């Protein structure tokens, strides 16, 4: 059965890997043009290297910096999408969704802003988040097997002696990440055991999607206020509300992107709501789900959200 529409899924931070987008760059002139344009816009990183050189060669420690990985991920996904143009051409885009940083990729693909505007926004976002992470002692903890009530209970127990901790990522059923001050993260590991779930501290730069990102959110709002946002040509799902953005409401969209930095990313709920909406309007049976480069993280999450939804990853041609 051939698909009549597509859903595009755009990965977020954590999906980066050394060598990302290199296969697309080598195989497709369209993908190469995107990467070359990104290098021109990005300039050079803290070590004097281009964005593509860091993405292709690493080391992973440099690529995983928030101010490097975010523009690299945005570029890789757009490069894959441009290269896939002929493959996906003629098929209606039913919806686009992106995890955290990937929401910016989704908005670009839906026509909210052009590539350069999107990349510059993502560069600013990554730099602000890096600064906020370095100025506050924060971290993140993955709770394995937890539901939302248990995650909230862990946060309550971990902050009784002070500190900040909130659920930050609802990635999939049984996979929730909490984020906040480093001492609360330390206590969360013990609290998780009391609640009956497993906990693993994550190697991240800071407490993303928590109140500790408030300084970054304020400055991101200033950057977004200077950006013209066009009406969306396709449905884009919001991480904050787990509902589609209002296609022609630019100011509300800006507000949601600011909120996203300090609010939980409701990815599991977004995907479940999207699938429910597609079942209701009759588009699900004939839709194909495509995950843009790099990796296949979202395919794995979707398998836990709804086993009947098959995602086609495009890590390489």
WOFENPE-V914787 format. One record per pair of residues at least 6 apart in sequence whose C-alpha atoms are under 7 Angstrom apart, sorted by sequence separation. I is the first residue (numbers start at 0). GAP is how many residues later the second one is. If there is no record, write none. Layout:
I|GAP + I|GAP
This chain:
24|6 + 43|6 + 44|6 + 62|6 + 96|6 + 107|6 + 158|6 + 169|6 + 191|6 + 236|6 + 237|6 + 277|6 + 302|6 + 23|7 + 24|7 + 42|7 + 43|7 + 97|7 + 107|7 + 168|7 + 169|7 + 191|7 + 236|7 + 237|7 + 290|7 + 301|7 + 54|8 + 97|8 + 168|8 + 235|8 + 236|8 + 244|8 + 41|9 + 53|9 + 96|9 + 167|9 + 168|9 + 234|9 + 235|9 + 274|9 + 95|10 + 107|10 + 154|10 + 166|10 + 167|10 + 188|10 + 38|11 + 154|11 + 166|11 + 167|11 + 38|12 + 165|12 + 166|12 + 298|12 + 38|13 + 164|13 + 165|13 + 103|14 + 164|14 + 165|14 + 298|14 + 151|15 + 164|15 + 231|15 + 150|16 + 163|16 + 164|16 + 230|16 + 231|16 + 239|16 + 34|17 + 54|17 + 163|17 + 230|17 + 295|17 + 162|18 + 164|19 + 295|19 + 162|20 + 163|20 + 239|20 + 290|20 + 294|20 + 50|21 + 162|21 + 228|21 + 238|21 + 288|21 + 289|21 + 290|21 + 291|21 + 292|21 + 293|21 + 288|22 + 289|22 + 290|22 + 291|22 + 292|22 + 239|23 + 288|23 + 289|23 + 290|23 + 291|23 + 239|24 + 241|24 + 158|25 + 239|25 + 146|26 + 157|26 + 180|26 + 238|26 + 239|26 + 146|27 + 179|27 + 238|27 + 241|27 + 242|27 + 145|28 + 178|28 + 238|28 + 241|28 + 144|29 + 145|29 + 157|29 + 178|29 + 143|30 + 144|30 + 145|30 + 157|30 + 179|30 + 223|30 + 69|31 + 73|31 + 143|31 + 178|31 + 142|32 + 143|32 + 179|32 + 142|33 + 154|33 + 157|33 + 236|33 + 271|33 + 21|34 + 141|34 + 142|34 + 153|34 + 156|34 + 19|35 + 141|35 + 18|36 + 19|36 + 140|36 + 141|36 + 17|37 + 18|37 + 37|37 + 139|37 + 140|37 + 153|37 + 220|37 + 267|37 + 17|38 + 18|38 + 139|38 + 140|38 + 153|38 + 219|38 + 17|39 + 139|39 + 17|40 + 34|40 + 138|40 + 139|40 + 17|41 + 33|41 + 138|41 + 153|41 + 167|41 + 216|41 + 17|42 + 137|42 + 138|42 + 167|42 + 16|43 + 137|43 + 138|43 + 34|44 + 136|44 + 137|44 + 140|44 + 165|44 + 216|44 + 33|45 + 73|45 + 136|45 + 139|45 + 149|45 + 138|46 + 30|48 + 70|48 + 212|48 + 213|48 + 30|49 + 212|49 + 30|51 + 70|51 + 145|51 + 208|51 + 209|51 + 210|51 + 29|52 + 30|52 + 69|52 + 70|52 + 144|52 + 208|52 + 209|52 + 15|53 + 29|53 + 69|53 + 143|53 + 144|53 + 207|53 + 208|53 + 209|53 + 142|54 + 143|54 + 208|54 + 20|55 + 27|55 + 142|55 + 143|55 + 208|55 + 12|56 + 19|56 + 23|56 + 66|56 + 69|56 + 142|56 + 12|57 + 15|57 + 141|57 + 142|57 + 140|58 + 141|58 + 66|59 + 140|59 + 141|59 + 65|60 + 66|60 + 140|60 + 141|60 + 65|61 + 139|61 + 140|61 + 139|62 + 65|63 + 66|63 + 65|64 + 139|64 + 138|65 + 9|67 + 138|67 + 139|67 + 137|68 + 138|68 + 136|69 + 137|69 + 132|72 + 132|73 + 132|74 + 135|76 + 131|81 + 131|83 + 128|84 + 131|84 + 5|85 + 4|86 + 5|86 + 6|86 + 11|86 + 3|87 + 4|87 + 5|87 + 6|87 + 7|87 + 8|87 + 9|87 + 10|87 + 11|87 + 128|87 + 3|88 + 4|88 + 5|88 + 6|88 + 7|88 + 8|88 + 9|88 + 10|88 + 11|88 + 12|88 + 127|88 + 4|89 + 6|89 + 7|89 + 8|89 + 9|89 + 11|89 + 11|90 + 10|91 + 9|92 + 9|95 + 124|95 + 167|95 + 168|95 + 169|95 + 170|95 + 9|96 + 167|96 + 168|96 + 169|96 + 170|96 + 171|96 + 166|97 + 167|97 + 168|97 + 169|97 + 170|97 + 169|98 + 112|116 + 111|117 + 112|117 + 111|118 + 110|119 + 111|119 + 111|120 + 110|121 + 109|122 + 110|122 + 109|123 + 109|124 + 106|129 + 171|129 + 105|130 + 170|130 + 172|131 + 171|132 + 172|132 + 171|133 + 94|139 + 95|139 + 96|139 + 99|139 + 93|140 + 94|140 + 95|140 + 96|140 + 92|141 + 93|141 + 94|141 + 95|141 + 99|165 + 98|168 + 80|211 + 79|212 + 79|213 + 76|215 + 76|216 + 75|217 + 76|217 + 75|218 + 20|272 + 20|273 + 19|274 + 15|278 + 14|279 + 6|280 + 14|280 + 4|281 + 5|281 + 6|281 + 7|281 + 8|281 + 9|281 + 3|282 + 4|282 + 5|282 + 6|282 + 7|282 + 8|282 + 9|282 + 14|282 + 2|283 + 3|283 + 4|283 + 5|283 + 6|283 + 7|283 + 8|283 + 2|284 + 2|285 + 10|287 + 23|292 + 22|293 + 23|293 + 22|294
